[in-house]
Amino acid sequence: MRVLRTPERRFSDLEDYGFRPRYLSVRAGDGAGSRLRLHYLDVRPRSGRWSGETVLLLHGEPAWSYSWRQVIPRLVAAGHRCVAPDLIGFGRSDKPAARSDYTYQRHLDWLREAVFGRLGLRDVTMACHDWGGLLGLRLLAEHPRRFRRVVASNTFLATGDQDLGEAFRRWREYSQTVERFEVGAIIASQTVSGLSPGARAAYDAPFPDESYKSGARHFPMLVPSTPDDPAAEPNRRAWRVLETLPTPFLCAFSDHDPGIAGGAPALIDRIPGAAGQPHTVIKDAGHFLQDDKASELAATVNDFISRTG
């Protein structure tokens, strides 16, 4: 497995991102005993202010932990510890160079080893967005005792048995055919308020050139779109567990997401822990609602923790 590592100088002086970088290693899964470096944030309240709650923040595609830059300070101010990993292939984490190095199962295994095997997280509040949900909901189904509650935003868990819709098909075609996969521009286009030049640059920072974008390019192809997809049956098994879970589950979707805006009922109607919860639609926000409405999203997470404490 050939691995690329973004030079650290690319991450100097990023707008609104003054967090201390932390690193751990996970098994590459290539059969050769290789390991990959995974970056994560672990931001805690000052001594004596910790509420005892740990919030695991899982980013989407093609973002990285930078997405949570305005959410984390608000959660920490409320007394919560925030852990935000960069998925392998994204952010400050290592980036396998070949697209064939990335599979749904490997992404899940890398994340599982990081947050449970290496960090030992328990009693977790998970806030998951986009691909953060495609992975996080699998973790929830396979390790339900690790979680206290879940806040899901603009995400889903596909099994290949449903039509993913025209917006997803357009996105997948674009991701595979566009000559330059401009991450900052892509994220800006899926917000309502846009991004500052500094934020665009920060989203582009992990990817010095196209060779670093194999993971970002390949993610859309890993969403199960046919019943015989390699991830289809594991995701069906996950749903059979999710349909029994009483774990408190809240949907906080945005109103201007062309692909997933109406996806909350698919989770609310099937997960028992979602019954009777104060599900919300965050107004005037696009797919990347953390960039549009960080304060509202953070307040939603804080309020849900208080309600279900």
C-alpha positions in Angstrom: 0.0 0.0 0.0 1.5 3.3 -1.1 0.6 6.0 1.3 0.7 9.8 1.0 1.0 12.2 3.9 0.0 15.8 3.5 2.9 18.1 4.6 2.2 19.7 8.0 2.9 23.2 6.6 -0.4 22.9 4.7 -2.2 23.2 8.0 -0.5 26.2 9.4 -2.7 29.2 10.4 -6.0 27.8 9.2 -9.0 30.0 9.7 -10.9 29.2 13.0 -8.9 26.0 13.6 -6.5 26.5 16.4 -6.8 23.0 17.8 -3.9 20.8 18.9 -3.3 17.9 16.4 -3.2 14.4 17.8 -2.3 11.2 16.1 -2.6 7.5 16.5 -2.0 4.5 14.2 -4.4 1.9 12.9 -3.8 -1.3 10.9 -3.8 -0.7 7.2 -5.5 -4.0 6.5 -3.3 -4.7 3.5 -2.1 -8.0 4.8 1.5 -6.7 5.2 1.3 -5.5 8.7 1.4 -1.8 7.6 -0.1 0.9 9.7 -1.7 4.2 8.9 -1.5 7.5 10.9 -4.9 8.9 11.8 -5.4 12.4 13.0 -8.0 13.4 15.6 -9.0 16.2 17.8 -9.6 15.7 21.5 -10.8 19.0 23.1 -11.8 19.0 26.7 -13.2 21.6 29.1 -11.0 23.1 31.8 -10.6 20.9 34.9 -13.7 20.9 37.0 -16.1 21.8 34.2 -16.3 18.4 32.4 -19.9 17.2 32.4 -18.8 13.5 31.9 -20.1 13.5 28.3 -18.0 12.6 25.3 -19.2 13.7 21.9 -17.8 11.9 18.9 -18.1 14.1 15.8 -17.9 12.2 12.5 -17.4 14.3 9.4 -18.7 13.7 5.8 -17.4 13.7 2.3 -15.2 15.4 1.1 -14.7 17.3 4.4 -12.6 16.6 7.5 -12.6 17.6 11.2 -12.4 21.2 10.1 -16.2 20.9 9.5 -16.7 20.9 13.3 -14.5 23.9 14.0 -17.4 26.2 15.1 -19.4 23.4 16.8 -16.6 22.1 19.1 -16.0 25.3 21.1 -19.8 25.6 21.9 -19.9 22.0 23.1 -16.8 22.3 25.1 -18.2 25.5 26.7 -21.2 23.4 27.8 -18.8 21.1 29.6 -18.5 18.3 27.0 -15.4 16.5 25.7 -15.2 16.5 21.9 -13.4 13.9 19.8 -13.3 14.5 16.1 -11.3 12.1 13.9 -10.2 12.7 10.3 -11.2 9.6 8.3 -8.3 7.9 6.5 -7.9 9.6 3.2 -9.0 13.0 4.6 -7.7 15.9 6.6 -4.4 15.3 8.4 -4.8 11.5 8.3 -2.8 9.4 5.9 -4.0 8.9 2.4 -3.6 5.6 0.6 -2.7 6.4 -3.0 -4.7 3.7 -4.8 -8.5 3.9 -5.0 -8.6 0.1 -4.6 -7.1 0.6 -1.1 -10.5 2.1 0.0 -13.5 -0.1 0.9 -16.5 0.5 3.1 -15.3 -2.3 5.4 -11.8 -0.9 5.7 -13.1 2.6 6.5 -15.3 1.0 9.2 -12.4 -1.0 10.6 -10.0 2.0 10.6 -12.6 4.1 12.5 -13.5 1.3 14.9 -9.9 0.7 15.8 -9.3 4.4 16.4 -12.2 5.3 18.5 -12.8 2.1 20.4 -9.5 0.1 20.2 -7.1 3.0 20.6 -9.1 5.8 22.3 -11.3 3.4 24.3 -14.4 5.6 24.0 -17.5 4.6 25.9 -20.8 6.3 26.8 -20.6 8.2 23.6 -22.9 10.9 22.2 -22.4 10.6 18.5 -23.0 13.5 16.1 -22.7 12.1 12.6 -23.0 13.8 9.2 -23.1 12.4 5.7 -20.5 9.6 5.5 -20.1 10.0 9.2 -23.5 8.4 9.5 -22.9 5.7 6.9 -20.0 4.6 9.2 -21.3 5.7 12.5 -24.7 3.9 12.2 -22.8 0.7 11.5 -20.7 1.3 14.7 -23.9 1.9 16.6 -25.5 -1.3 15.4 -22.3 -3.4 16.0 -21.4 -1.8 19.4 -24.6 -0.4 20.8 -23.4 -0.5 24.4 -20.8 2.1 23.6 -23.4 4.8 22.9 -25.6 6.9 25.0 -27.3 8.9 22.3 -27.1 9.9 18.6 -27.6 13.1 16.7 -27.8 12.4 12.9 -27.5 15.2 10.3 -28.1 14.8 6.6 -27.2 11.1 6.5 -28.6 7.7 5.8 -27.6 4.0 5.8 -28.1 2.5 2.3 -28.5 -1.2 1.6 -28.6 -1.1 -2.1 -32.3 -2.1 -2.1 -33.6 1.5 -2.6 -33.2 4.0 -5.3 -30.7 6.6 -4.1 -32.2 9.3 -6.2 -31.3 11.6 -9.1 -29.3 14.0 -7.0 -27.0 11.2 -5.7 -26.6 9.9 -9.3 -25.5 13.3 -10.5 -23.1 13.7 -7.6 -21.5 10.3 -8.2 -21.1 10.9 -12.0 -19.6 14.4 -11.3 -17.2 12.9 -8.7 -15.9 10.4 -11.2 -15.7 12.5 -14.3 -14.7 16.0 -13.3 -11.0 16.7 -14.2 -10.2 18.6 -11.0 -12.0 17.6 -7.8 -12.0 21.0 -6.1 -12.9 20.2 -2.5 -13.4 23.7 -1.2 -15.6 24.7 -4.1 -17.7 21.5 -3.7 -18.3 22.2 -0.1 -19.1 25.9 -0.7 -21.6 25.0 -3.4 -23.5 22.9 -0.8 -23.9 25.7 1.7 -26.5 28.5 1.8 -24.1 31.2 3.2 -21.0 30.2 1.2 -17.5 29.9 2.6 -14.9 32.6 3.2 -11.7 32.4 1.2 -9.9 31.1 4.3 -12.4 28.3 4.9 -12.2 27.3 1.3 -8.4 27.1 1.6 -8.7 25.1 4.7 -10.9 22.5 3.1 -8.4 22.3 0.2 -5.4 22.1 2.5 -5.3 18.3 2.9 -5.0 17.8 -0.9 -1.9 19.4 -2.4 -2.8 17.8 -5.8 -5.1 15.3 -7.4 -3.0 12.3 -6.3 -4.1 12.9 -2.7 -7.8 12.7 -3.5 -8.2 9.0 -4.1 -10.3 8.5 -1.0 -12.4 11.6 -1.6 -13.0 10.5 -5.2 -13.9 7.0 -4.3 -16.3 7.6 -1.4 -19.4 8.1 -3.7 -18.7 4.7 -5.3 -18.7 3.0 -1.9 -22.4 3.9 -1.1 -24.3 0.6 -1.8 -26.5 1.3 -4.8 -27.3 -2.4 -5.8 -28.5 -5.3 -3.7 -25.2 -7.3 -4.4 -22.9 -4.5 -3.3 -20.2 -5.8 -0.8 -21.6 -3.5 1.9 -25.3 -4.2 1.2 -25.7 -7.3 3.4 -23.6 -5.9 6.3 -25.8 -2.8 6.2 -29.0 -4.9 6.2 -27.7 -6.7 9.3 -27.1 -3.3 10.9 -30.6 -2.2 10.1 -32.0 -5.4 11.8 -30.2 -4.2 15.0 -31.0 -0.5 14.6 -34.7 -1.5 14.4 -34.5 -2.8 18.0 -32.4 -0.1 19.6 -33.9 2.2 22.3 -30.8 4.4 22.3 -32.1 8.0 22.2 -31.8 9.1 18.5 -32.4 12.6 17.2 -32.5 13.8 13.6 -31.2 17.4 12.9 -31.4 17.7 9.1 -31.2 21.0 7.1 -33.9 22.4 4.8 -31.6 23.1 1.8 -30.0 19.7 1.2 -31.0 18.7 -2.4 -30.0 15.1 -1.9 -31.0 14.1 1.7 -33.3 16.9 3.0 -36.2 14.5 3.2 -34.3 11.6 4.6 -35.0 12.0 8.3 -38.2 9.9 8.3 -36.3 6.9 7.0 -34.4 6.9 10.3 -37.1 8.2 12.6 -39.7 5.6 11.5 -37.4 2.6 11.9 -35.3 3.3 15.0 -37.2 2.9 18.3 -35.0 5.4 20.2 -36.2 8.1 17.8 -39.8 7.9 18.9 -41.0 11.0 20.7 -37.7 12.9 20.3 -37.7 16.6 19.4 -36.4 16.1 15.8 -35.6 19.4 14.1 -35.1 21.0 10.7 -32.3 23.5 10.8 -33.4 26.4 8.6 -31.4 28.2 5.9 -28.7 25.5 5.9 -27.3 23.4 3.0 -25.9 19.9 3.1 -22.9 21.2 5.1 -25.0 22.6 7.9 -22.0 22.9 10.2 -20.7 25.7 8.0 -24.1 27.4 7.7 -25.6 27.0 11.2 -22.9 25.8 13.7 -24.5 27.5 16.6 -28.0 26.0 16.0 -26.5 22.5 15.5 -24.4 22.8 18.7 -27.4 24.0 20.6 -29.4 21.1 19.4 -26.7 18.6 20.5 -26.4 20.3 23.9 -30.2 20.4 24.4 -30.5 16.7 23.5 -27.8 15.8 26.0 -29.6 17.7 28.7 -33.0 16.1 27.8 -31.6 12.6 27.9 -29.1 12.9 30.7 
